[in-house]
Amino acid sequence: MELKKYIPFLLLVGLIIFLIPYSIPLVLALLTAVLLEPFVKLLIRSFSLKRVWSVAITFTLFLALMALGCYWAVTTLVVQIIEITEQLPEYAQYIFENVEALIFQLQQYYQEIPPEYVSTIQDALNDLRQFSVDFLSNIANGLVGFLTAVPVLLIKLLIYLVSLFLISLDLPKIHAGFLNMFSEEAKEKVQLVLKQLSFAFVGFLRAQVILSFLTFIIAWVGLLILDVKYALLLSLLIVLVDILPILGTGSFLVPWALYNLYVGDQRLAIGLLVLFLLITIFRRIIEPKILGSSLGISALSALASLYIGFALLGIVGLIIGPALVIIIKSLVKAGFLNVKIDF
């Protein structure tokens, strides 16, 4: 009989989980509204504004920041991307010439190489050539695909912005409606858990922004010292691959360093490897402390959850590990988990 009481709630949770992949703009709007809510409340308390005006001011400032970011991206990043795209054929030709030179050198030594290795080397070089062609083709197809997807992205962006304003306006009602699903006894505990999770969510995003910003600064300064062209764009790419699961700064910097070592630019190759080590060491030292202070858990708990999560689940565990610690801590604080050992 006890289980029947939870069936409607479980069905609702299952329906929400099922619909999330089809509601990404709405989910992002909800998360953004939660992030902007402290500023909305600050305006209401400081200037005695009605909520509609506070939300309107916050939404306008958010749009202004988005517009400034887009303007900077268009005037800086897009220009550099176009320049790099225009030079891709030249880079491809340079790579092909080096591959051809390598093949010619190897052909001179074919008589000294055991026959069983000759076909392997030829296959490897052919695969390298095909990979280069496919890579450039994928870049071109990706650009075309992005251009064709722009109208759909604009529609989703419009839905996101409209949803953000409406959700921000009704966020207290949404919050109250969710709490009304629970009994009075459970409502306080649920509210405490939501408060803890909201604090942790904001703290996690703040920690990731701080870590990404510091990584960007280190990468940018390092590339400027190495006198690398398009240092700004490449620093952003380093941060991007560092954020994405499975990838990391090594997946960008190490192949780049090996390529420069192959073409004879030892200074740049060594510099890129040193930059990779600096970023890796810096993140491993500072990440537990920043995550711990931002999430409200100790640095030891953050370090342990990061290590165990990574050991069990790989890169994804770096996110799931601290998240589980936060959820368990919130449930314990709310009284949902009350473990006592009695002999």
C-alpha positions, 0 to 999 in steps of 0.5 A, a space after each residue: 500500500 505504501 508503494 501506491 502513494 509514490 506511483 504518481 510521483 514516479 510516473 511524473 519523474 519518468 515522464 520528465 526524464 523522457 521529455 528532457 532530450 526533446 525540451 533542451 531549450 526549456 531545460 536551459 531556460 529553467 537552469 538559467 532562471 535559477 542562476 539569475 534568481 538571486 539577482 532578481 531577488 536582490 533588485 526586489 529587496 534593494 529597490 522594492 520593485 515588483 517582480 515583473 520589473 525586477 525580472 525585466 531588468 535582469 532579463 535585459 541585462 542578460 540580453 545585453 551581455 549575450 549581445 556583447 558576447 556575440 559581438 566580440 565573437 563575430 568581430 574577433 573569433 569569426 575573423 580568425 576562423 575565416 583566416 584559418 579556414 582560408 589557409 587550410 588548403 595551404 596547411 594541407 598541401 604542406 602536410 602532404 608534401 611532408 608525407 611525400 618526402 617521408 615516403 620517398 625517404 622510406 623508399 630508399 631504405 626499402 631494401 634494408 627493411 624486412 619485407 613484412 614491415 614494408 606493407 605495414 608502413 605503406 598502409 600506415 602512410 596511406 591511412 595518414 593521407 586518407 585521414 588528412 583528406 577526410 579531416 579537411 572534408 569533415 571540416 568543410 561539411 561541418 561548416 556547411 552543416 552549421 550554416 544549414 542549422 542556423 535557422 533551427 538554432 535561431 528558432 531554439 534561441 528564441 524559444 529559450 529566451 521567451 521561456 527564460 523570461 516566462 519561467 523567471 516571472 513564475 519561478 516562485 509559483 513553479 517552486 511552490 507548486 512543486 513543494 505542494 506535491 509533498 506532505 507538510 512533514 516532507 515539505 521542509 526536508 525537500 525544501 532543504 534538499 532543493 536549497 542545498 542542491 541549488 547552492 551546489 549547482 550554482 557553486 559547481 558552475 561558478 567553479 567551472 567558470 573559474 577553472 576555465 578562465 584560469 586555464 584560458 589565461 595560462 594557455 593564452 599567455 603561454 601561446 603569446 610567449 611562444 609567439 603562436 598566431 591566433 593565440 586567442 582562438 587557440 586558447 578558447 579551443 584548448 578550454 573547449 576540449 578541456 571542458 568536453 568529456 573524454 577529451 582534455 588539453 592533452 588531446 589538443 596540445 600533445 598532437 600539436 607538439 608532436 607535429 611540430 617536433 616532426 617538422 623540426 620546430 623543436 622550440 614550439 614542440 617543447 613549449 607546447 608540452 611544457 604548457 600542457 604540463 603546466 595546465 595539467 599540474 595547475 588544474 590538479 592542484 587547484 581544482 579540489 580546492 575551488 570545487 570544495 569551496 564552491 560546492 560547500 564540501 571539504 577539499 579532501 571530500 572533493 579530491 576523494 570524490 574526483 579520484 574515485 569518480 574518475 577511477 570508476 567511471 572515467 572522465 564522466 566520474 569527475 562530475 558524477 563523483 562530487 555530485 553524489 557527495 553533494 546529494 548524499 550530504 543534502 539528504 543527510 542534512 535534511 534527515 532523509 538519510 539517518 544512519 546510526 550504528 547501535 550495538 
